[in-house]
Amino acid sequence: MKKKLFVGLIAVFCLALAAAAFAEDREDGQAKAEPQMRKEMVKLKYVRGQDACELLNAYTSRGGRISMSQDANRTNILVLSDTPEIVDKMLSLIKEIDVKPAEMQFMVQILMGSEAGEYKSDETLKNDPVIRELRGVIKYKNFSTLDGTVLRVIEGQMAEAKVGTKGEYSLRLTPKLIRDGAVETIRAEIEFYRPDWAPIAPNQTNPQMINYDLVRTTLMLKPGEKTVVGVSKSDADKGLILIISGKVMK
C-alpha cells in the first residue's frame, strides 16, 4: 500500500513539473510573438511630415506604427512606435532627410545663333569654351547675347523670370541638390517658353494665352559648371540657345 502511494506521489510530482515546463514554454512563445516595442517622438524642422511618413512606413514591422501631429507652433511631430532596431533605423533616416534646403544661384544666358551675318558674334563669346564646343556640333557661325539674368532659389522651390530683349520669353527653374558623400550635383528642371496669344477660332470670342515650349528638360550639372541646356530654332537660319551655370551658396 505504501509502495503504491509512493508511486502515485512520484507521478503527481512529474505531472506538476511537466505542467510548469509547458507554462514556461508558452510564456516564452508569447514573449517571442510579442517583441518589445519602443516609442520615440521627433520634431521635424525642414522636411514635410507627409513625405517623412511615406518614407518611414516602408520600414515598419507588423506591429509598428507611425503617427503625425502638430504642436501649437504648427511644427510637425512624428511618433514612432516599433522594435528598438527599427526605431533606430528610422531615426537615422530622419537625420539624413531633415536637413536645411540648400540655396543656389544660377547664371542664365540667352544667345542667338545664326548662319548669316544678321547677328554678329559678340567679342566676349569668341573665346568662350562652351561656344567653341557649340561651333563643332551645330551649324551656326555667329553668336550674340540677347539677355542674361541671375536667379537665386531655395532647393525644391521654383524660380521664374522674364528674359529676352523685351521680356518676351519666360524661364522656370526648379533645382534639387544631390549629395553623394563629398560630391554635390545639381538636378535642375527647366522650362523655357514663349507666352503668346493663341489663334482665335471662328466661334471663339475670348482670346487665350498659351505657352509655346522652346526647351523643356531635366539636367544634371556640377556646381560651377556651365552647360548648354538646349537650342530652339526661331527661324530657318537662326535659333535661341539657353546656357546655364549654377552654384551652391554656402
RALIN-V265684 format. One record per residue. N is the residue number from 1. RES is the residue in one small letter. PHI is phi in degrees with one decimal (* if undefined). Layout:
n={N:N}
res={RES:RES}
phi={PHI:PHI}
//
This chain:
n={1:2:3:4:5:6:7:8:9:10:11:12:13:14:15:16:17:18:19:20:21:22:23:24:25:26:27:28:29:30:31:32:33:34:35:36:37:38:39:40:41:42:43:44:45:46:47:48:49:50:51:52:53:54:55:56:57:58:59:60:61:62:63:64:65:66:67:68:69:70:71:72:73:74:75:76:77:78:79:80:81:82:83:84:85:86:87:88:89:90:91:92:93:94:95:96:97:98:99:100:101:102:103:104:105:106:107:108:109:110:111:112:113:114:115:116:117:118:119:120:121:122:123:124:125:126:127:128:129:130:131:132:133:134:135:136:137:138:139:140:141:142:143:144:145:146:147:148:149:150:151:152:153:154:155:156:157:158:159:160:161:162:163:164:165:166:167:168:169:170:171:172:173:174:175:176:177:178:179:180:181:182:183:184:185:186:187:188:189:190:191:192:193:194:195:196:197:198:199:200:201:202:203:204:205:206:207:208:209:210:211:212:213:214:215:216:217:218:219:220:221:222:223:224:225:226:227:228:229:230:231:232:233:234:235:236:237:238:239:240:241:242:243:244:245:246:247:248:249:250}
res={m:k:k:k:l:f:v:g:l:i:a:v:f:c:l:a:l:a:a:a:a:f:a:e:d:r:e:d:g:q:a:k:a:e:p:q:m:r:k:e:m:v:k:l:k:y:v:r:g:q:d:a:c:e:l:l:n:a:y:t:s:r:g:g:r:i:s:m:s:q:d:a:n:r:t:n:i:l:v:l:s:d:t:p:e:i:v:d:k:m:l:s:l:i:k:e:i:d:v:k:p:a:e:m:q:f:m:v:q:i:l:m:g:s:e:a:g:e:y:k:s:d:e:t:l:k:n:d:p:v:i:r:e:l:r:g:v:i:k:y:k:n:f:s:t:l:d:g:t:v:l:r:v:i:e:g:q:m:a:e:a:k:v:g:t:k:g:e:y:s:l:r:l:t:p:k:l:i:r:d:g:a:v:e:t:i:r:a:e:i:e:f:y:r:p:d:w:a:p:i:a:p:n:q:t:n:p:q:m:i:n:y:d:l:v:r:t:t:l:m:l:k:p:g:e:k:t:v:v:g:v:s:k:s:d:a:d:k:g:l:i:l:i:i:s:g:k:v:m:k}
phi={*:-63.5:-66.5:-63.5:-63.4:-64.6:-64.0:-64.0:-63.1:-62.6:-64.1:-62.3:-63.0:-65.3:-63.3:-64.3:-63.7:-63.8:-64.9:-65.3:-65.1:-63.2:-63.9:-66.4:-62.8:-65.8:-64.1:-63.2:-64.6:-65.0:-64.2:-69.5:-72.0:-119.7:-67.5:-66.7:-106.5:-126.0:-122.5:-133.9:-113.3:-127.3:-92.5:-89.3:-100.0:-124.8:-72.8:-69.7:-60.2:-63.7:-64.3:-64.7:-62.8:-60.9:-71.0:-74.1:-60.6:-70.1:-108.0:-71.5:-83.6:-60.5:-96.6:-77.0:-154.3:-128.3:-127.1:-129.4:-149.2:-130.6:-90.0:-63.4:-91.9:62.5:-83.2:-71.2:-124.7:-105.7:-113.3:-103.1:-133.0:-168.3:-67.2:-55.4:-64.8:-70.5:-62.3:-59.8:-62.3:-64.2:-64.7:-65.6:-65.7:-62.4:-62.1:-75.4:-94.1:-89.6:-122.2:-66.0:-61.6:-75.9:-101.9:-126.6:-124.9:-124.4:-99.3:-117.1:-121.5:-112.7:-111.3:-113.0:-103.2:-144.7:-86.2:-88.9:-93.9:-61.2:-113.5:-79.1:-67.4:-70.5:-61.6:-70.2:-96.0:-61.6:-100.6:-70.2:-61.4:-66.7:-67.9:-60.6:-69.5:-61.6:-59.7:-85.6:-119.4:-125.4:-88.9:-69.0:-101.9:-115.8:-133.8:-133.9:-85.8:-88.3:-165.5:-152.0:-152.4:-117.6:-118.8:-115.7:-149.2:-84.5:-49.9:88.0:-100.6:-106.7:-106.4:-135.6:-148.8:-90.5:-133.1:111.5:-62.4:-123.1:68.1:-81.5:-116.4:-127.7:-130.3:-120.9:-140.4:-125.7:-100.8:-143.2:-93.7:-108.8:-109.6:-129.4:68.3:-89.3:-91.1:-114.7:-134.4:-100.5:-102.0:-122.8:-92.4:-126.3:-126.0:-123.2:-147.7:-119.8:-72.6:-159.7:-77.6:-75.3:-57.6:-86.0:-74.3:-56.9:-97.7:-103.3:-105.6:-105.6:-69.3:-122.5:-89.6:-127.8:-104.7:-92.1:-66.0:-105.6:-142.1:-138.7:-159.1:-123.6:-129.7:-112.5:-140.2:-82.7:-55.8:90.2:-85.6:-103.8:-143.3:-83.4:-78.2:-178.1:-124.4:-125.6:-68.4:-103.0:-161.5:-63.8:-118.5:-151.7:-159.8:-86.4:-124.2:-105.4:-123.4:-138.0:-132.7:-140.6:-148.3:-93.9:-81.2:-90.2}
//
